[in-house]
């Protein structure tokens, strides 16, 4: 892929998992990257791991993006550091479980705030700067559950479906301004969030094995495999791609539910 020296990006949820893999990949290919995360200690540790010879191209911002003022501040600080902004990866997210009856309004609001409203707030704050830059690209990190559902995760599934709607609405509203908006929908990815979810089961290893089996590829994804698709969508190579979702799921959504194995 060509150099990304023309990109000044924000990556949310950048202290681990897909966000961290994406930030590292963007930085390695020449982009300037603001790492944004609510975990100040982990974020500072990640920031310290970048090459000190190129640290002018990376900053860390401690932000709780469910607060609109934190989203606006993260954008302002990025523009101040890099002189502009033309890329946004809205990756920050949480997983919570429960049916409708098991899900309190507080939990519902928490999931929607983090997984959906924060992405809206970041886009809203970033758009004027994209316009000044002559265009830009947003990638929202959804899930296979942006297009399907699992049992007992009503708030998470709803938030990820809505994120796909937000992606399409933003893409339609801003295509004429050379602003592209797409959604990446991963299957199971080996991230700290996935490992924490598996640990809720009495036999975490069985959960991991089951997730590996349900993907036709026979395994779960590495964060870097999702990052490659995100970075592509931010690059000029994807200049005519907007308003769509790309599944990075090892064939998961291609399978007929309940189909027998050969």
Backbone as JSON, one array per atom type, in Angstrom:
{
  "sequence": "XXXXXXXXXXXXXXXXXXXXXXXXXXXXXXXXXXXXXXXXXXXXXXXXXXXXXXXXXXXXXXXXXXXXXXXXXXXXXXXXXXXXXXXXXXXXXXXXXXXXXXXXXXXXXXXXXXXXXXXXXXXXXXXXXXXXXXXXXXXXXXXXXXXXXXXXXXXXXXXXXXXXXXXXXXXXXXXXXXXXXXXXXXXXXXXXXXXXXXXXXXXXXXXXXXXXXXXXXXXXXXXXXXXXXXXXXXXXXXXXXXXXXXXXXXXXXXXXXXXXXX",
  "N": [[0.84, -1.19, 0.0], [0.4, 2.31, -0.63], [2.24, 5.17, 0.67], [1.13, 6.8, 3.67], [1.5, 9.41, 4.4], [0.04, 11.7, 4.08], [-2.05, 11.62, 5.81], [-3.76, 12.58, 8.71], [-4.82, 11.33, 11.64], [-7.36, 10.25, 13.94], [-7.68, 7.68, 16.27], [-9.96, 5.94, 18.07], [-10.39, 4.18, 21.19], [-7.82, 3.2, 21.29], [-5.94, 1.98, 22.88], [-5.73, -0.75, 22.99], [-6.25, -3.96, 21.38], [-8.12, -3.96, 18.31], [-8.04, -1.2, 17.83], [-5.48, -0.41, 18.73], [-3.85, -1.97, 17.01], [-4.57, -0.8, 14.58], [-3.75, 1.87, 14.93], [-0.96, 1.53, 15.19], [-0.34, 0.49, 12.67], [-1.13, 2.56, 10.91], [0.65, 4.58, 11.77], [3.14, 3.37, 11.23], [3.09, 3.41, 8.5], [3.33, 6.02, 7.84], [1.43, 7.93, 8.62], [0.14, 10.55, 10.77], [-0.92, 10.15, 14.08], [-3.44, 10.29, 16.51], [-3.86, 8.8, 19.51], [-6.62, 7.79, 21.2], [-8.19, 7.16, 24.23], [-10.06, 5.9, 27.01], [-8.74, 4.7, 29.05], [-6.32, 5.79, 30.85], [-3.84, 4.98, 31.95], [-3.11, 2.62, 30.52], [-3.12, 3.72, 27.97], [-1.07, 5.63, 28.13], [1.08, 3.91, 28.47], [1.08, 2.53, 26.03], [1.56, 4.68, 24.29], [4.17, 5.32, 25.07], [5.51, 3.24, 23.95], [5.94, 3.72, 21.29], [8.17, 4.65, 18.6], [10.64, 6.82, 19.66], [11.91, 8.5, 17.89], [10.07, 9.23, 16.05], [8.05, 10.44, 17.38], [6.76, 12.85, 17.08], [4.72, 12.42, 15.42], [2.76, 11.12, 16.78], [0.35, 11.2, 19.35], [-1.08, 10.95, 22.64], [-4.35, 10.96, 23.94], [-6.27, 11.23, 26.68], [-9.54, 10.44, 27.1], [-13.03, 10.46, 27.75], [-15.38, 9.49, 25.77], [-18.12, 9.51, 25.87], [-18.82, 11.87, 26.85], [-19.57, 14.81, 25.32], [-17.97, 17.05, 25.31], [-15.45, 16.0, 25.71], [-15.01, 14.64, 23.34], [-14.98, 16.78, 21.52], [-12.76, 18.12, 22.52], [-10.74, 16.22, 22.07], [-10.61, 16.2, 19.29], [-9.89, 18.88, 18.81], [-7.37, 19.0, 20.07], [-5.94, 17.2, 18.52], [-5.95, 18.46, 16.0], [-4.53, 20.73, 16.73], [-2.03, 19.59, 17.27], [-1.25, 18.35, 14.88], [-1.91, 20.02, 12.82], [-4.16, 19.69, 11.31], [-6.94, 17.55, 10.31], [-7.96, 14.56, 8.86], [-8.86, 11.98, 8.97], [-10.66, 9.46, 10.7], [-11.07, 6.92, 13.01], [-13.52, 5.29, 14.49], [-13.52, 3.32, 16.97], [-13.78, 2.64, 19.63], [-15.45, 0.69, 22.04], [-17.8, -1.32, 23.93], [-18.75, -4.46, 25.38], [-21.68, -5.86, 26.52], [-23.99, -8.0, 28.23], [-27.28, -9.52, 28.08], [-30.81, -10.13, 27.96], [-33.74, -8.27, 26.9], [-35.32, -8.05, 29.2], [-33.47, -8.52, 31.16], [-31.77, -6.41, 30.95], [-30.94, -3.42, 32.3], [-32.06, 0.03, 32.24], [-29.94, 1.68, 32.73], [-27.7, 0.14, 31.96], [-28.36, -0.25, 29.28], [-28.22, 2.42, 28.33], [-25.52, 2.93, 28.81], [-24.19, 1.19, 26.99], [-25.21, 2.07, 24.49], [-24.34, 4.73, 24.61], [-21.49, 4.49, 24.57], [-20.95, 2.82, 22.32], [-22.33, 3.93, 20.18], [-23.28, 6.72, 20.42], [-20.9, 8.04, 21.06], [-19.43, 7.68, 18.71], [-20.98, 9.19, 16.94], [-20.64, 11.72, 18.15], [-17.88, 12.11, 17.82], [-17.65, 12.14, 15.01], [-19.25, 14.36, 14.44], [-17.74, 16.41, 15.62], [-15.43, 16.22, 14.12], [-16.05, 16.71, 11.42], [-16.12, 19.52, 10.47], [-13.37, 20.04, 10.3], [-12.49, 18.13, 8.49], [-13.74, 19.16, 6.26], [-12.35, 21.56, 5.92], [-9.94, 20.48, 5.24], [-10.4, 19.6, 2.74], [-11.61, 17.19, 2.43], [-11.99, 13.75, 3.58], [-11.88, 10.69, 5.57], [-13.91, 8.41, 7.33], [-13.96, 5.61, 9.41], [-16.09, 3.45, 10.91], [-16.11, 1.07, 13.46], [-17.86, -1.68, 13.44], [-19.56, -4.71, 13.76], [-20.06, -8.22, 13.13], [-22.46, -8.42, 14.24], [-23.67, -6.11, 13.55], [-25.25, -6.78, 11.5], [-26.55, -9.07, 12.08], [-27.62, -11.19, 14.81], [-26.87, -12.25, 18.18], [-27.95, -14.4, 20.84], [-29.08, -12.94, 23.91], [-27.82, -10.39, 24.04], [-28.9, -7.8, 23.78], [-28.57, -4.97, 23.96], [-25.99, -4.52, 22.95], [-26.16, -5.63, 20.33], [-28.14, -3.96, 19.24], [-26.84, -1.47, 19.35], [-24.75, -1.85, 17.55], [-26.08, -2.41, 15.16], [-27.28, 0.1, 14.83], [-25.03, 1.66, 14.49], [-24.23, 1.02, 11.93], [-26.31, 2.18, 10.51], [-25.8, 4.88, 11.14], [-23.37, 5.16, 9.82], [-24.13, 4.94, 7.1], [-25.89, 7.13, 6.86], [-24.21, 9.35, 7.4], [-22.42, 9.04, 5.28], [-24.03, 9.51, 3.02], [-24.86, 12.14, 3.5], [-22.48, 13.58, 3.31], [-20.95, 12.96, 1.09], [-20.71, 14.64, -1.12], [-18.87, 16.42, -0.26], [-16.48, 15.24, -0.44], [-16.03, 13.47, 1.61], [-15.7, 10.4, 2.96], [-17.42, 7.59, 4.36], [-17.38, 4.61, 6.04], [-18.04, 1.25, 7.24], [-16.54, -1.25, 9.15], [-16.97, -4.65, 9.76], [-16.17, -6.85, 11.95], [-15.75, -10.4, 12.59], [-15.23, -12.71, 15.23], [-12.55, -11.56, 17.13], [-9.25, -11.77, 18.33], [-8.9, -10.15, 20.98], [-8.34, -8.12, 23.95], [-10.92, -7.49, 24.92], [-12.51, -9.56, 23.89], [-11.29, -11.75, 25.17], [-11.88, -11.12, 27.81], [-14.65, -11.35, 27.77], [-14.92, -14.07, 27.2], [-13.88, -15.06, 29.54], [-15.94, -14.8, 31.31], [-17.34, -17.1, 31.26], [-17.59, -20.37, 32.72], [-15.81, -22.1, 31.62], [-13.54, -20.85, 29.91], [-11.8, -21.6, 27.8], [-13.32, -23.35, 26.28], [-15.17, -21.63, 25.18], [-13.59, -20.06, 23.5], [-12.71, -22.05, 21.74], [-15.16, -22.81, 20.61], [-15.82, -20.46, 19.25], [-13.8, -20.41, 17.38], [-14.49, -22.66, 15.86], [-16.94, -21.91, 14.7], [-16.39, -20.14, 12.69], [-15.87, -20.39, 9.26], [-13.25, -20.2, 8.38], [-11.88, -21.44, 10.36], [-10.67, -20.4, 12.57], [-10.15, -17.6, 14.83], [-9.88, -14.03, 14.26], [-6.86, -12.08, 13.94], [-6.05, -8.94, 15.43], [-4.62, -7.3, 13.66], [-5.43, -8.13, 11.16], [-7.94, -7.06, 10.82], [-7.26, -4.39, 11.07], [-5.83, -3.95, 8.71], [-7.87, -3.74, 6.78], [-9.25, -1.51, 7.69], [-7.28, 0.48, 7.42], [-6.91, 0.42, 4.66], [-9.45, 1.45, 3.88], [-9.21, 4.06, 4.77], [-7.35, 5.06, 3.08], [-6.22, 6.5, -0.1], [-6.57, 4.53, -1.94], [-9.09, 3.55, -1.62], [-10.82, 5.37, -2.73], [-13.32, 5.52, -4.02], [-15.08, 4.29, -2.42], [-17.71, 4.3, -0.32], [-20.22, 4.59, 2.25], [-20.73, 1.95, 2.86], [-20.46, -1.46, 4.18], [-17.89, -3.63, 5.26], [-17.35, -6.96, 5.73], [-15.26, -8.65, 7.94], [-14.72, -11.48, 8.61], [-13.96, -14.14, 8.42], [-15.64, -15.72, 6.89], [-17.94, -16.12, 8.36], [-20.6, -14.99, 8.21], [-21.42, -16.06, 5.85], [-22.33, -18.58, 6.17], [-24.97, -20.96, 6.28], [-27.21, -21.01, 8.9], [-27.04, -23.62, 11.25], [-26.32, -25.48, 9.38], [-25.06, -28.69, 8.45], [-21.73, -29.92, 9.06], [-19.26, -31.08, 6.73]],
  "CA": [[0.0, 0.0, 0.0], [1.17, 3.54, -0.73], [2.5, 5.9, 1.9], [-0.01, 7.51, 4.24], [2.02, 10.63, 5.01], [-0.94, 12.79, 3.97], [-3.15, 11.36, 6.72], [-3.74, 12.91, 10.14], [-5.93, 10.48, 12.06], [-7.72, 9.91, 15.32], [-8.16, 6.33, 16.48], [-10.52, 5.82, 19.43], [-10.17, 2.84, 21.72], [-6.52, 2.89, 20.69], [-5.0, 1.43, 23.85], [-5.65, -2.21, 22.9], [-7.06, -4.62, 20.38], [-8.17, -3.46, 16.94], [-7.63, 0.2, 17.81], [-4.03, -0.35, 18.83], [-3.28, -2.49, 15.77], [-4.8, 0.19, 13.53], [-2.87, 3.02, 15.19], [0.42, 1.14, 14.87], [-0.22, 0.32, 11.22], [-1.17, 3.9, 10.32], [1.89, 5.27, 12.11], [4.24, 2.71, 10.52], [3.01, 3.74, 7.07], [3.59, 7.43, 7.63], [0.38, 8.82, 9.1], [0.16, 11.11, 12.12], [-2.02, 9.45, 14.75], [-3.83, 10.58, 17.88], [-4.4, 7.65, 20.22], [-7.63, 8.27, 22.14], [-8.72, 6.06, 25.02], [-10.49, 6.25, 28.36], [-7.79, 4.08, 29.98], [-5.16, 6.67, 30.82], [-2.6, 4.25, 32.26], [-2.77, 1.78, 29.38], [-2.83, 4.6, 26.84], [0.26, 6.2, 28.32], [2.03, 2.83, 28.24], [1.13, 2.31, 24.59], [2.23, 5.84, 23.71], [5.6, 5.23, 25.36], [6.11, 2.17, 23.16], [6.21, 4.18, 19.93], [9.55, 5.05, 18.34], [10.84, 8.21, 20.06], [12.4, 9.29, 16.76], [8.93, 9.68, 15.25], [6.94, 10.73, 18.29], [6.03, 14.05, 16.67], [3.57, 11.96, 14.63], [1.82, 10.38, 17.61], [0.01, 11.77, 20.65], [-2.12, 10.22, 23.37], [-5.36, 11.8, 24.55], [-7.16, 10.55, 27.64], [-10.87, 11.02, 26.89], [-14.23, 9.65, 27.9], [-16.08, 10.03, 24.62], [-19.56, 9.68, 26.08], [-18.97, 13.3, 27.12], [-19.35, 15.5, 24.04], [-16.85, 17.98, 25.43], [-14.2, 15.24, 25.55], [-14.88, 14.39, 21.9], [-14.56, 18.04, 20.9], [-11.39, 18.41, 22.95], [-9.83, 15.29, 21.38], [-10.45, 16.69, 17.92], [-9.14, 20.15, 18.85], [-5.98, 18.72, 20.41], [-5.33, 16.56, 17.36], [-5.72, 19.51, 15.0], [-3.44, 21.56, 17.23], [-0.76, 18.87, 17.2], [-0.87, 17.93, 13.52], [-2.24, 21.06, 11.85], [-5.37, 19.35, 10.58], [-7.5, 16.23, 10.57], [-8.69, 14.05, 7.7], [-9.2, 10.57, 9.13], [-11.2, 9.1, 12.01], [-11.46, 5.53, 13.23], [-14.33, 5.18, 15.71], [-13.37, 1.92, 17.33], [-14.07, 2.41, 21.04], [-16.7, -0.02, 22.24], [-17.91, -2.23, 25.06], [-19.67, -5.59, 25.22], [-22.48, -6.18, 27.69], [-24.9, -9.09, 27.92], [-28.58, -9.54, 28.71], [-32.02, -9.95, 27.17], [-34.41, -7.0, 27.22], [-35.77, -8.05, 30.6], [-32.29, -8.54, 32.02], [-30.97, -5.21, 30.69], [-31.45, -2.21, 32.94], [-31.94, 1.23, 31.43], [-28.59, 2.2, 32.91], [-26.81, -0.64, 31.11], [-28.73, 0.1, 27.89], [-27.66, 3.74, 28.0], [-24.06, 2.82, 28.78], [-23.77, 0.57, 25.74], [-25.52, 2.98, 23.38], [-23.46, 5.9, 24.71], [-20.12, 4.18, 24.17], [-20.85, 2.19, 21.01], [-23.02, 4.68, 19.13], [-23.28, 8.17, 20.58], [-19.52, 8.54, 20.99], [-19.06, 7.74, 17.29], [-21.66, 10.37, 16.4], [-20.0, 12.93, 18.68], [-16.57, 12.27, 17.18], [-17.88, 12.56, 13.63], [-19.77, 15.73, 14.46], [-16.63, 17.32, 15.92], [-14.38, 16.12, 13.09], [-16.5, 17.09, 10.07], [-15.65, 20.83, 10.0], [-11.95, 19.97, 9.99], [-12.42, 17.4, 7.22], [-14.15, 20.1, 5.21], [-11.23, 22.48, 5.71], [-8.86, 19.72, 4.61], [-10.81, 19.22, 1.39], [-12.19, 15.85, 2.43], [-11.45, 12.85, 4.59], [-12.51, 9.38, 5.65], [-14.27, 7.87, 8.64], [-14.29, 4.18, 9.5], [-16.72, 3.0, 12.15], [-15.89, -0.36, 13.68], [-19.08, -2.36, 13.85], [-19.44, -6.11, 14.15], [-21.02, -9.05, 12.4], [-23.74, -8.15, 14.88], [-24.31, -4.98, 12.88], [-26.12, -7.32, 10.46], [-27.22, -10.26, 12.6], [-27.75, -11.09, 16.27], [-26.7, -13.42, 19.03], [-28.86, -14.36, 21.97], [-28.65, -12.37, 25.17], [-26.93, -9.23, 23.91], [-29.81, -6.88, 23.1], [-28.03, -3.61, 23.87], [-24.83, -4.54, 22.05], [-26.64, -5.84, 18.97], [-28.83, -2.74, 18.81], [-25.86, -0.41, 19.15], [-23.96, -2.13, 16.35], [-26.98, -2.17, 14.02], [-27.45, 1.54, 14.68], [-23.77, 2.21, 13.98], [-24.27, 0.85, 10.48], [-27.19, 3.24, 10.03], [-25.05, 6.13, 11.24], [-22.38, 5.14, 8.74], [-24.78, 5.23, 5.82], [-26.42, 8.49, 6.88], [-23.08, 10.27, 7.25], [-21.88, 8.91, 3.93], [-24.95, 10.17, 2.08], [-24.89, 13.58, 3.76], [-21.21, 14.28, 3.12], [-20.21, 12.5, -0.09], [-20.42, 15.77, -2.01], [-17.75, 17.16, 0.31], [-15.32, 14.34, -0.54], [-15.88, 12.8, 2.9], [-16.17, 9.02, 2.84], [-17.73, 6.96, 5.65], [-17.61, 3.18, 5.88], [-18.09, 0.45, 8.47], [-15.9, -2.56, 9.13], [-17.75, -5.54, 10.62], [-15.38, -8.05, 12.23], [-16.22, -11.53, 13.36], [-14.53, -12.79, 16.5], [-11.16, -11.11, 17.03], [-8.52, -12.07, 19.56], [-8.62, -8.89, 21.65], [-8.62, -8.19, 25.39], [-12.36, -7.5, 25.18], [-12.98, -10.92, 23.64], [-10.79, -12.62, 26.23], [-12.64, -10.81, 29.03], [-15.98, -11.93, 27.6], [-14.77, -15.53, 27.35], [-13.59, -15.35, 30.95], [-17.19, -14.82, 32.08], [-17.82, -18.48, 31.25], [-16.86, -21.27, 33.64], [-14.76, -22.76, 30.84], [-13.18, -19.91, 28.84], [-11.17, -22.28, 26.66], [-14.38, -23.92, 25.43], [-15.76, -20.51, 24.44], [-12.64, -19.73, 22.43], [-12.75, -23.15, 20.77], [-16.44, -22.72, 19.89], [-15.73, -19.33, 18.32], [-12.94, -20.83, 16.27], [-15.21, -23.62, 15.03], [-18.07, -21.34, 13.98], [-15.88, -19.42, 11.52], [-15.39, -21.32, 8.24], [-11.78, -20.14, 8.3], [-11.36, -22.35, 11.36], [-9.94, -19.68, 13.62], [-10.58, -16.22, 15.01], [-8.99, -13.09, 13.59], [-5.88, -11.25, 14.64], [-6.42, -7.52, 15.28], [-3.95, -6.72, 12.49], [-6.18, -8.45, 9.94], [-9.0, -6.05, 10.73], [-6.59, -3.1, 10.86], [-5.49, -3.82, 7.29], [-9.05, -3.29, 6.05], [-9.5, -0.13, 8.12], [-6.27, 1.36, 6.8], [-7.29, 0.51, 3.24], [-10.6, 2.34, 3.71], [-8.77, 5.43, 5.0], [-6.37, 5.44, 2.07], [-6.71, 6.91, -1.41], [-6.92, 3.33, -2.71], [-10.53, 3.33, -1.45], [-11.39, 6.69, -3.0], [-14.69, 5.45, -4.51], [-15.8, 3.39, -1.51], [-18.36, 5.02, 0.78], [-21.56, 4.2, 2.6], [-20.89, 0.5, 2.83], [-19.83, -2.21, 5.25], [-17.04, -4.74, 4.83], [-17.25, -8.01, 6.75], [-13.94, -9.26, 8.11], [-15.33, -12.46, 9.52], [-13.58, -15.51, 8.15], [-16.74, -16.45, 6.27], [-18.98, -16.42, 9.35], [-21.95, -14.64, 7.76], [-21.73, -16.79, 4.64], [-22.78, -19.92, 6.52], [-26.37, -21.17, 6.63], [-27.29, -21.42, 10.29], [-27.41, -25.0, 11.49], [-25.91, -26.39, 8.29], [-24.12, -29.7, 8.95], [-20.37, -29.91, 8.53], [-18.94, -32.25, 5.93]],
  "C": [[0.88, 1.25, 0.0], [1.33, 4.21, 0.63], [1.25, 6.65, 2.36], [0.42, 8.81, 4.91], [1.04, 11.79, 4.96], [-2.09, 12.64, 4.96], [-2.82, 11.82, 8.14], [-5.0, 12.29, 10.74], [-6.12, 10.49, 13.57], [-8.18, 8.46, 15.32], [-8.68, 6.24, 17.91], [-10.43, 4.36, 19.88], [-8.82, 2.31, 21.29], [-5.55, 2.22, 21.64], [-4.87, -0.09, 23.78], [-6.41, -2.69, 21.69], [-6.97, -4.03, 18.98], [-7.68, -2.02, 16.85], [-6.12, 0.33, 17.85], [-3.37, -0.85, 17.55], [-3.42, -1.49, 14.63], [-3.87, 1.39, 13.7], [-1.42, 2.7, 14.81], [0.62, 1.05, 13.36], [-0.24, 1.67, 10.51], [0.15, 4.61, 10.54], [3.06, 4.69, 11.33], [4.26, 3.07, 9.04], [3.02, 5.23, 6.81], [2.56, 8.4, 8.14], [0.73, 9.41, 10.47], [-1.08, 10.61, 12.84], [-2.21, 9.93, 16.18], [-4.48, 9.34, 18.46], [-5.37, 8.17, 21.27], [-8.19, 7.07, 22.9], [-9.1, 6.57, 26.4], [-9.54, 5.7, 29.42], [-6.48, 4.84, 29.94], [-3.86, 5.92, 31.03], [-2.17, 3.38, 31.08], [-2.41, 2.61, 28.16], [-1.45, 5.2, 26.94], [1.34, 5.15, 28.06], [2.19, 2.56, 26.75], [1.88, 3.46, 23.91], [3.74, 5.75, 23.89], [6.29, 4.16, 24.51], [6.4, 2.56, 21.72], [7.65, 4.67, 19.82], [9.75, 6.51, 18.71], [11.34, 9.09, 18.93], [11.26, 9.82, 15.89], [7.77, 10.12, 16.12], [6.22, 12.03, 17.98], [4.79, 13.66, 15.88], [2.6, 11.14, 15.46], [1.6, 11.1, 18.93], [-1.0, 10.85, 21.32], [-3.05, 11.22, 24.04], [-6.27, 10.93, 25.42], [-8.53, 11.2, 27.53], [-11.95, 9.99, 27.13], [-15.25, 10.18, 26.89], [-17.6, 10.05, 24.76], [-19.86, 11.12, 26.51], [-18.63, 14.06, 25.84], [-18.19, 16.47, 24.12], [-15.51, 17.27, 25.3], [-13.96, 14.93, 24.08], [-14.39, 15.64, 21.19], [-13.13, 18.38, 21.26], [-10.39, 17.5, 22.25], [-9.57, 15.75, 19.96], [-9.6, 17.96, 17.91], [-7.66, 19.91, 19.15], [-5.24, 18.06, 19.25], [-5.01, 17.59, 16.28], [-4.58, 20.42, 15.43], [-2.08, 20.9, 17.08], [-0.3, 18.64, 15.77], [-1.2, 18.96, 12.45], [-3.49, 20.78, 11.03], [-5.83, 17.96, 10.93], [-8.26, 15.79, 9.32], [-9.0, 12.56, 7.78], [-9.65, 10.3, 10.56], [-11.57, 7.63, 12.01], [-12.21, 5.48, 14.56], [-14.41, 3.71, 16.08], [-13.76, 1.63, 18.78], [-15.42, 1.72, 21.21], [-16.63, -0.92, 23.47], [-18.91, -3.33, 24.73], [-20.38, -5.83, 26.55], [-23.54, -7.2, 27.28], [-26.23, -8.93, 28.65], [-29.69, -9.46, 27.68], [-32.65, -8.61, 27.55], [-34.81, -6.94, 28.69], [-34.6, -8.02, 31.58], [-31.47, -7.25, 31.93], [-31.62, -4.0, 31.35], [-31.33, -1.03, 31.99], [-30.54, 1.82, 31.55], [-27.59, 1.47, 32.02], [-27.08, -0.32, 29.64], [-28.09, 1.41, 27.48], [-26.14, 3.7, 27.92], [-23.58, 2.27, 27.44], [-24.03, 1.49, 24.55], [-24.64, 4.22, 23.41], [-22.07, 5.61, 24.16], [-20.05, 3.72, 22.71], [-21.45, 3.01, 19.87], [-22.86, 6.19, 19.28], [-21.87, 8.75, 20.52], [-19.05, 8.64, 19.55], [-19.71, 8.93, 16.61], [-20.97, 11.65, 16.85], [-18.65, 13.18, 18.03], [-16.72, 12.74, 15.73], [-18.33, 14.01, 13.57], [-18.66, 16.74, 14.71], [-15.6, 17.35, 14.81], [-14.78, 16.73, 11.76], [-16.04, 18.49, 9.63], [-14.17, 20.83, 9.61], [-11.7, 19.16, 8.71], [-12.72, 18.35, 6.07], [-13.01, 21.06, 4.9], [-10.07, 21.78, 5.0], [-9.18, 19.31, 3.18], [-11.36, 17.82, 1.28], [-11.56, 14.99, 3.51], [-12.21, 11.54, 4.59], [-12.75, 8.99, 7.1], [-14.49, 6.38, 8.49], [-14.86, 3.91, 10.88], [-16.51, 1.5, 12.29], [-17.16, -0.96, 14.27], [-18.77, -3.78, 14.27], [-20.29, -6.92, 13.18], [-22.42, -8.86, 12.99], [-24.31, -6.79, 14.49], [-25.34, -5.49, 11.87], [-26.85, -8.6, 10.89], [-27.27, -10.14, 14.12], [-27.37, -12.39, 16.94], [-27.67, -13.29, 20.2], [-28.22, -13.63, 23.16], [-27.69, -11.21, 25.08], [-27.7, -8.08, 23.26], [-29.23, -5.48, 22.94], [-26.87, -3.54, 22.89], [-25.28, -4.69, 20.6], [-27.31, -4.59, 18.43], [-27.83, -1.63, 18.51], [-25.08, -0.61, 17.86], [-24.81, -2.04, 15.08], [-27.09, -0.67, 13.77], [-26.19, 2.2, 14.13], [-23.69, 2.08, 12.46], [-25.2, 1.89, 9.85], [-26.52, 4.6, 10.07], [-24.04, 6.25, 10.11], [-23.01, 5.55, 7.42], [-25.31, 6.65, 5.75], [-25.32, 9.52, 6.7], [-22.52, 10.23, 5.84], [-22.73, 9.66, 2.91], [-24.91, 11.68, 2.26], [-23.62, 14.29, 3.31], [-20.39, 13.81, 1.92], [-19.83, 13.65, -1.0], [-19.27, 16.63, -1.51], [-16.46, 16.33, 0.31], [-14.99, 13.71, 0.83], [-16.53, 11.42, 2.77], [-16.38, 8.42, 4.24], [-18.09, 5.51, 5.39], [-17.58, 2.48, 7.24], [-17.4, -0.88, 8.24], [-16.61, -3.44, 10.16], [-16.96, -6.83, 10.88], [-16.22, -9.17, 12.82], [-15.5, -11.54, 14.69], [-13.06, -12.46, 16.3], [-10.49, -11.33, 18.37], [-8.04, -10.77, 20.21], [-8.82, -9.06, 23.16], [-10.11, -8.21, 25.71], [-12.94, -8.89, 24.95], [-12.54, -11.85, 24.76], [-11.55, -12.38, 27.54], [-14.05, -11.4, 28.95], [-15.93, -13.44, 27.78], [-14.58, -15.91, 28.8], [-14.83, -15.33, 31.83], [-17.76, -16.23, 32.17], [-16.98, -19.33, 32.22], [-15.72, -21.98, 32.94], [-14.37, -21.86, 29.67], [-12.58, -20.57, 27.61], [-12.21, -22.86, 25.72], [-15.07, -22.84, 24.62], [-14.88, -20.14, 23.25], [-12.68, -20.79, 21.34], [-14.04, -23.09, 19.96], [-16.42, -21.59, 18.87], [-14.85, -19.67, 17.12], [-13.7, -21.74, 15.31], [-16.3, -22.95, 14.19], [-17.66, -20.48, 12.79], [-15.4, -20.44, 10.49], [-13.87, -21.3, 8.09], [-11.11, -21.01, 9.36], [-10.57, -21.7, 12.47], [-10.6, -18.33, 13.82], [-9.52, -15.29, 14.43], [-7.95, -12.51, 14.53], [-6.28, -9.79, 14.45], [-5.81, -6.89, 14.03], [-4.69, -7.02, 11.2], [-7.35, -7.5, 9.74], [-8.39, -4.68, 10.44], [-6.24, -2.89, 9.39], [-6.66, -3.28, 6.48], [-9.38, -1.85, 6.42], [-8.55, 0.82, 7.43], [-6.53, 1.5, 5.31], [-8.42, 1.52, 3.04], [-10.24, 3.8, 3.97], [-7.9, 5.96, 3.87], [-7.02, 5.88, 0.77], [-7.08, 5.71, -2.29], [-8.41, 3.02, -2.64], [-11.32, 4.59, -1.8], [-12.84, 6.66, -3.5], [-15.53, 4.5, -3.65], [-16.38, 4.23, -0.38], [-19.76, 4.48, 1.0], [-21.8, 2.7, 2.66], [-20.25, -0.14, 4.05], [-19.01, -3.33, 4.63], [-16.93, -5.72, 5.98], [-15.83, -8.56, 6.76], [-14.17, -10.39, 9.12], [-14.98, -13.91, 9.24], [-14.69, -16.37, 7.58], [-17.93, -16.7, 7.17], [-20.39, -16.15, 8.82], [-22.34, -15.34, 6.46], [-22.35, -18.16, 4.91], [-24.28, -19.94, 6.78], [-26.42, -21.69, 8.05], [-27.77, -22.85, 10.44], [-27.01, -25.99, 10.42], [-24.91, -27.41, 8.82], [-22.75, -29.54, 8.32], [-20.16, -31.17, 7.69], [-18.13, -33.23, 6.76]]
}
